[in-house]
Amino acid sequence: MVAAAKLPVLNPIIANGDSPPPKRTVDGIEQTYPPTTAEEKLARKNKLKARAVEKRFGGNKESKKTKTILLKQQYENFNGSSSEGLD
């Protein structure tokens, strides 16, 4: 009989002082910059989401009308078999 031992999972935590500061190379010159904060990451993520939503749902009246007509046609052409349920 073989017994399996479960090993503990270690989650190392790196403090701000443990890693070197991030660097960028611009025109051959290496520059250090402050690390990105959680708030900055969240703001960038929200900007990207807002841009995607604007692309998907935005536009002028004519493009919205075209999208509406297309969705209506897709709905009317949708056929589900009688054996299929909503589950």
C-alpha distances in whole Angstrom, upper triangle without the diagonal:
4,7,10,13,16,19,23,25,28,32,34,38,41,44,47,48,45,46,49,51,51,54,56,58,61,64,62,62,59,59,57,57,55,52,52,51,49,53,54,51,51,55,54,52,54,57,55,54,58,59,56,58,61,61,59,62,64,68,71,72,72,69,68,70,68,65,66,67,64,62,64,64,60,60,63,61,58,57,54,53,53,50,49,48,48,45
4,7,10,13,16,19,22,25,28,31,34,37,40,44,44,41,42,45,48,48,50,52,54,58,60,59,59,55,56,53,53,52,48,48,48,46,49,51,47,48,52,51,48,51,54,52,51,55,56,53,55,58,58,56,59,62,65,68,70,70,66,65,67,66,62,63,65,62,60,62,62,58,58,61,60,56,55,52,52,53,49,48,47,47,43
4,6,10,13,16,19,22,25,28,31,34,38,41,42,39,40,43,45,46,48,50,53,56,59,57,57,54,54,51,51,49,46,46,45,43,47,48,45,46,49,49,46,49,52,50,49,53,54,52,53,57,56,55,57,60,63,67,68,69,65,64,66,65,61,62,64,61,59,61,61,58,58,60,59,56,55,52,52,52,49,47,47,46,42
4,6,9,13,15,18,22,24,28,31,34,37,38,35,36,39,42,42,45,47,49,52,55,54,53,50,50,48,47,46,42,42,42,40,43,44,41,42,46,45,43,45,48,46,45,49,50,48,50,53,53,52,54,57,60,63,65,65,62,60,63,62,58,59,61,58,56,58,59,55,55,58,56,53,53,50,50,51,47,45,45,44,40
4,6,10,12,16,19,22,25,28,31,35,35,32,33,37,39,40,43,45,47,51,54,52,52,48,48,45,45,43,40,40,39,38,41,42,40,40,44,43,41,44,47,45,45,48,49,48,49,52,52,51,54,56,59,63,65,65,62,60,63,62,58,59,61,59,56,59,60,56,56,59,58,54,54,51,51,52,49,47,46,45,42
4,7,9,13,16,19,22,25,28,32,33,30,31,34,37,37,40,42,45,48,51,50,49,46,45,42,42,40,37,37,36,34,37,39,36,37,40,40,38,40,43,42,41,45,46,44,46,49,49,48,50,53,56,60,61,62,59,57,60,59,55,56,59,56,53,56,57,53,53,56,55,52,52,49,49,50,47,45,44,43,39
4,6,9,13,15,19,22,25,28,29,26,27,31,33,34,37,39,42,45,48,47,46,42,42,39,39,37,34,34,33,32,35,37,34,35,38,38,36,39,42,40,40,43,45,43,45,48,48,47,50,52,55,59,61,62,58,57,60,59,55,56,59,56,54,56,57,54,54,57,56,53,53,50,51,52,49,47,46,44,41
4,6,10,12,16,19,22,25,26,24,25,29,31,32,35,37,40,43,47,45,44,41,40,37,36,34,31,31,30,29,32,34,31,32,36,36,34,36,39,38,38,41,43,41,43,46,46,46,48,50,54,57,59,60,57,55,58,57,54,55,58,55,53,55,56,53,53,56,56,52,53,50,51,52,49,47,46,44,41
4,7,10,13,16,19,22,24,21,22,26,28,28,31,34,37,40,43,42,41,37,37,34,33,31,27,28,27,25,29,30,28,28,32,32,30,33,36,34,34,38,39,38,39,43,43,42,45,47,50,54,56,57,53,52,55,54,51,52,54,52,50,53,54,50,50,54,53,50,51,48,49,51,48,45,44,42,39
4,6,9,13,16,19,20,18,19,22,25,25,29,31,34,37,41,39,38,35,34,31,30,28,25,25,25,23,27,28,26,27,31,31,29,32,35,34,34,37,39,38,39,42,43,43,45,47,50,54,56,57,53,52,55,55,51,53,55,53,51,54,55,52,52,55,55,52,53,50,52,53,51,48,46,44,41
4,6,10,13,16,18,15,16,20,22,22,26,28,32,35,38,37,36,32,31,28,27,25,21,22,21,20,23,25,22,24,27,27,26,28,31,30,31,34,35,35,36,39,40,40,42,44,47,50,53,54,50,49,53,52,49,50,53,50,48,52,53,50,50,53,53,50,51,49,51,52,50,47,45,43,40
4,6,10,13,14,12,13,17,19,20,23,26,29,32,36,34,33,29,28,25,24,22,19,20,20,19,23,24,22,24,27,27,26,29,31,31,31,34,36,35,37,40,40,41,43,44,47,51,53,55,51,50,54,53,50,52,54,52,50,53,55,51,52,56,55,52,54,52,53,55,53,50,48,46,44
4,6,10,11,10,11,15,16,18,21,24,28,31,34,33,31,27,26,23,22,19,16,17,16,16,20,21,19,21,24,24,24,27,29,29,30,33,34,34,36,38,39,39,41,43,46,49,52,53,50,49,53,52,49,51,54,51,49,53,54,51,52,55,55,52,54,52,54,56,54,50,49,46,44
4,7,8,6,7,11,13,14,18,21,24,27,31,29,28,24,22,19,18,16,13,15,15,15,19,20,18,21,23,23,23,26,28,28,29,32,33,34,36,38,38,39,41,42,45,49,52,53,50,49,53,52,49,51,54,52,50,53,55,52,53,56,56,54,55,54,56,58,56,52,51,48,46
4,5,5,8,11,12,14,18,21,24,27,31,30,27,24,22,18,17,14,12,14,13,15,18,19,18,20,23,23,24,26,28,29,30,32,34,34,36,38,39,40,42,43,46,49,52,54,50,50,53,53,50,52,55,53,51,55,56,54,54,58,58,55,57,56,58,60,58,55,53,50,48
4,6,6,9,9,11,15,18,22,24,28,27,24,20,18,15,13,11,9,11,11,13,16,17,17,19,21,21,23,25,26,27,29,31,32,33,35,37,38,39,41,41,44,47,50,52,49,48,52,52,49,51,54,52,51,54,56,53,54,58,58,55,58,57,59,61,59,56,54,51,50
4,6,7,9,12,15,19,22,25,28,26,24,20,18,15,14,12,11,14,15,17,20,20,20,23,25,25,26,29,30,30,32,34,35,36,38,40,41,42,44,45,47,51,54,55,52,52,56,55,52,54,58,56,54,58,59,57,57,61,61,59,61,60,62,64,63,59,58,55,53
4,7,9,12,15,19,22,25,28,26,24,20,19,16,16,14,13,16,16,18,21,21,21,24,26,26,27,29,31,31,33,35,36,37,39,41,41,43,45,45,48,51,54,56,53,52,56,55,53,55,58,56,54,58,59,56,57,61,60,58,60,59,61,63,61,58,57,54,52
4,6,9,12,15,18,21,25,23,21,17,16,13,13,12,11,14,15,17,20,20,19,22,24,23,24,28,28,28,31,33,33,34,37,38,39,40,42,43,45,49,52,53,50,50,54,53,50,52,55,53,52,55,57,54,55,59,58,56,58,57,59,61,60,56,55,53,51
4,6,9,13,15,18,21,20,17,14,13,10,11,11,10,14,16,18,21,20,20,23,25,23,25,28,29,29,31,33,33,34,37,38,39,40,43,43,45,49,52,53,50,50,54,53,50,53,56,54,53,56,57,55,56,60,59,57,59,59,61,63,62,58,57,55,53
4,6,10,13,16,19,18,15,12,10,6,7,7,7,11,13,16,19,17,17,21,22,21,23,26,26,26,29,31,31,32,35,36,36,38,40,40,42,46,49,50,47,47,51,51,48,51,53,52,51,54,55,53,54,58,58,56,58,58,60,62,61,58,57,54,52
4,7,10,13,17,16,14,10,9,6,6,7,7,10,13,16,18,15,15,19,20,18,20,23,23,23,26,28,28,29,32,33,33,35,37,37,39,43,46,47,44,44,48,47,45,48,50,48,48,51,52,50,51,55,54,53,55,55,57,60,59,55,54,52,50
4,7,10,13,12,10,6,5,4,6,9,9,12,16,18,20,17,18,21,22,20,22,25,24,24,27,29,28,30,33,33,33,36,38,38,39,43,46,47,44,45,48,48,45,48,51,49,48,52,53,51,52,56,55,54,56,56,59,61,60,57,56,54,52
4,6,10,9,8,6,5,6,7,11,12,13,17,20,21,18,18,21,21,19,21,24,23,23,26,28,26,28,31,31,31,34,36,36,37,40,44,45,42,42,46,45,43,46,49,47,46,50,51,49,51,54,54,52,55,55,58,61,60,56,56,53,52
4,7,6,5,4,6,9,11,14,15,17,21,23,24,21,21,25,24,22,24,27,25,25,29,30,28,30,33,33,33,35,38,37,38,41,45,46,43,44,47,46,45,48,50,48,48,52,52,50,52,56,55,54,57,57,59,62,62,58,58,55,55
4,5,5,6,7,11,12,16,17,18,22,25,25,22,22,25,24,22,24,27,25,25,28,29,27,29,33,32,32,35,37,36,37,40,43,44,41,43,46,45,44,47,49,47,47,51,52,50,52,55,55,54,57,57,60,63,62,59,59,56,56
4,6,8,10,14,15,19,21,22,26,28,29,25,26,29,28,25,28,30,28,27,31,32,30,32,35,34,34,37,39,38,38,41,45,45,43,44,48,47,45,48,51,49,49,53,53,52,54,57,56,56,59,59,62,65,65,61,61,59,58
4,6,10,13,16,19,21,22,26,29,30,26,27,30,29,27,29,32,30,30,33,34,32,34,37,37,36,39,42,41,41,44,48,48,46,47,51,49,48,51,53,51,52,55,56,54,56,59,58,58,61,61,64,67,66,63,63,60,59
4,6,10,13,16,18,21,24,27,28,25,25,29,28,26,29,31,29,29,33,34,32,34,37,37,37,40,42,41,42,45,48,49,46,48,51,50,49,52,54,52,52,56,57,55,57,60,60,59,62,62,65,68,67,63,63,61,60
4,7,10,14,15,18,21,24,26,23,23,27,26,24,27,30,28,28,32,33,32,33,36,36,36,39,41,40,42,45,48,49,46,47,51,50,48,51,54,52,52,55,56,54,56,59,59,58,60,61,63,66,65,62,61,59,58
4,7,10,13,15,18,22,23,20,21,24,24,22,25,27,26,26,30,31,30,32,35,35,35,38,40,39,40,43,47,48,45,46,50,49,47,50,53,51,51,54,55,53,55,59,58,57,60,60,63,65,65,61,60,57,57
4,7,9,12,15,19,20,17,18,22,22,20,23,26,25,25,29,30,29,31,34,34,35,37,39,39,41,44,47,48,46,46,50,49,47,50,53,51,50,54,55,53,55,58,58,56,59,59,62,64,63,60,59,56,55
4,6,9,12,15,16,14,15,19,18,17,20,22,22,22,26,27,26,29,31,31,32,35,36,36,38,41,44,46,43,43,47,47,44,47,50,48,48,51,53,51,52,55,55,54,57,57,59,62,61,57,56,53,52
4,6,9,12,13,12,13,16,16,16,19,21,21,22,25,26,26,28,30,31,32,34,36,35,38,41,44,46,43,43,47,47,44,46,50,48,47,51,52,50,51,55,55,53,56,56,58,61,60,56,55,52,51
4,6,10,12,10,11,14,15,14,16,19,19,20,22,24,25,26,28,29,30,32,34,34,37,40,43,44,42,41,45,45,42,45,48,46,45,48,50,48,49,52,52,51,53,53,55,57,57,53,52,49,47
4,7,8,6,7,10,11,11,13,15,16,16,19,20,21,23,25,26,27,29,30,30,33,36,39,41,38,38,42,42,39,41,44,43,41,45,46,44,45,49,49,47,50,49,52,54,53,50,48,45,44
4,5,5,6,9,10,11,12,14,16,17,19,20,21,23,25,26,27,29,30,30,33,37,39,41,39,38,42,42,39,41,44,43,41,45,46,44,45,49,49,47,50,49,52,54,53,49,48,44,43
4,5,5,6,9,10,11,12,14,15,16,18,20,21,22,24,26,27,28,29,32,35,38,40,37,36,40,40,37,38,42,40,39,42,44,42,42,46,46,44,47,46,49,50,49,46,44,41,40
4,5,5,6,9,10,10,12,14,15,16,18,20,21,22,24,26,27,27,30,33,35,38,35,34,38,38,35,37,40,39,38,41,43,41,41,45,46,44,46,46,49,50,50,46,44,41,40
4,5,5,6,9,10,11,12,14,15,17,19,20,21,23,24,26,25,28,31,34,36,34,33,37,37,34,36,40,38,37,40,42,40,41,45,45,44,46,46,49,51,50,47,45,42,41
4,5,5,6,9,10,11,12,14,15,17,18,20,21,23,24,25,28,31,34,35,33,32,36,36,33,35,38,36,35,38,40,38,39,42,43,41,44,43,46,48,47,44,42,39,38
4,5,5,6,9,10,10,12,14,15,16,18,20,21,22,23,26,29,32,34,31,30,33,34,31,32,36,34,33,36,38,36,36,40,41,39,41,41,44,46,45,41,40,37,36
4,5,5,6,9,10,10,12,14,15,16,18,20,21,21,24,27,30,32,29,28,32,32,30,31,35,34,32,36,38,36,36,40,41,39,42,42,45,47,47,43,42,38,38
4,5,5,6,9,10,11,13,14,15,17,19,20,20,23,26,29,31,28,27,31,31,29,31,34,32,31,35,37,35,36,39,40,38,41,41,44,46,46,42,41,38,38
4,5,5,6,9,10,11,12,14,15,17,18,19,22,25,28,30,27,26,30,30,27,29,32,30,29,32,34,32,33,36,37,35,38,38,41,43,42,39,37,34,34
4,5,5,6,9,10,10,12,14,15,16,17,20,23,26,28,25,24,27,28,25,27,30,29,27,31,33,31,31,35,36,34,37,37,40,42,42,38,37,33,33
4,5,5,6,9,10,10,12,14,15,15,18,21,24,26,23,22,26,27,24,26,29,28,27,30,32,31,32,35,36,35,38,38,41,44,44,40,39,36,36
4,5,5,6,9,10,11,12,14,14,17,21,24,25,22,22,25,25,22,25,28,26,25,29,30,29,30,33,34,32,36,36,39,41,41,38,37,34,34
4,5,5,6,9,10,11,12,13,16,20,22,24,21,20,23,23,20,22,25,24,23,26,28,26,27,30,31,30,33,33,36,38,38,35,34,30,30
4,5,5,6,9,10,10,11,14,17,20,22,19,18,21,22,19,21,24,24,22,26,28,26,27,31,31,30,34,34,37,40,40,36,35,32,32
4,5,5,6,9,10,10,12,16,19,20,17,17,21,21,18,21,24,23,22,25,27,26,27,30,31,30,34,34,38,40,41,37,36,33,34
4,5,5,6,9,9,12,16,19,20,16,16,19,19,16,19,22,20,19,23,24,23,24,27,28,27,30,31,34,37,37,33,33,30,30
4,5,5,6,7,11,14,16,18,15,14,17,17,15,16,20,19,17,21,23,21,22,25,26,25,29,29,33,35,36,32,31,28,29
4,5,5,5,8,11,14,16,13,12,16,16,14,16,19,19,18,21,23,22,23,27,27,27,31,32,35,38,39,35,34,31,32
4,6,6,8,11,14,15,11,12,15,15,13,15,18,17,17,20,22,21,22,25,26,26,29,30,34,37,37,34,34,31,32
4,6,8,12,14,14,11,10,13,13,10,13,15,14,13,17,18,17,19,22,22,22,26,27,30,33,34,30,30,27,28
4,7,10,11,12,10,8,11,12,9,11,14,14,13,16,18,17,18,21,22,22,26,27,31,33,34,31,30,27,29
4,7,9,11,9,8,11,12,11,12,16,16,15,18,20,20,21,24,25,25,29,31,34,37,38,35,34,31,33
4,7,8,6,6,10,11,10,12,15,15,16,18,20,20,22,24,25,26,30,32,36,38,40,36,36,33,35
4,6,6,6,9,10,11,12,15,16,17,19,20,21,23,25,26,27,31,33,37,39,41,38,38,35,37
4,6,5,6,9,10,10,12,14,15,16,18,20,21,22,24,26,30,32,36,38,40,37,36,34,37
4,5,5,6,9,10,11,12,14,15,17,18,20,21,23,24,28,31,34,37,39,36,36,34,37
4,5,5,6,9,10,11,12,14,15,17,18,20,21,23,26,29,32,35,37,34,34,32,34
4,5,5,6,9,10,11,12,14,15,16,18,20,21,25,27,31,33,35,32,32,29,32
4,5,5,6,9,10,11,12,14,15,17,18,20,24,26,30,32,34,32,32,29,32
4,5,5,6,9,10,11,12,14,15,17,18,22,25,28,31,33,31,31,29,32
4,5,5,6,9,10,11,12,14,15,16,20,23,26,29,31,28,28,26,28
4,5,5,6,9,10,11,12,14,15,19,21,25,27,29,27,27,24,27
4,5,5,6,9,10,11,12,14,18,21,24,26,29,27,27,25,28
4,5,5,6,9,10,11,12,16,19,22,25,27,25,25,24,26
4,5,5,6,9,10,11,14,17,20,23,25,22,22,20,23
4,5,5,6,9,10,13,16,20,22,24,22,22,20,24
4,5,5,6,9,12,15,18,21,23,21,22,21,24
4,6,5,6,10,13,16,19,21,19,19,18,21
4,5,5,9,11,15,17,19,17,17,16,19
4,6,8,11,14,16,19,18,18,18,21
4,6,10,13,15,18,17,18,18,21
4,7,10,13,15,13,14,14,17
4,7,9,12,11,12,13,16
4,6,8,7,9,10,13
4,5,6,9,11,13
4,5,8,11,13
4,6,10,11
4,7,8
4,5
4
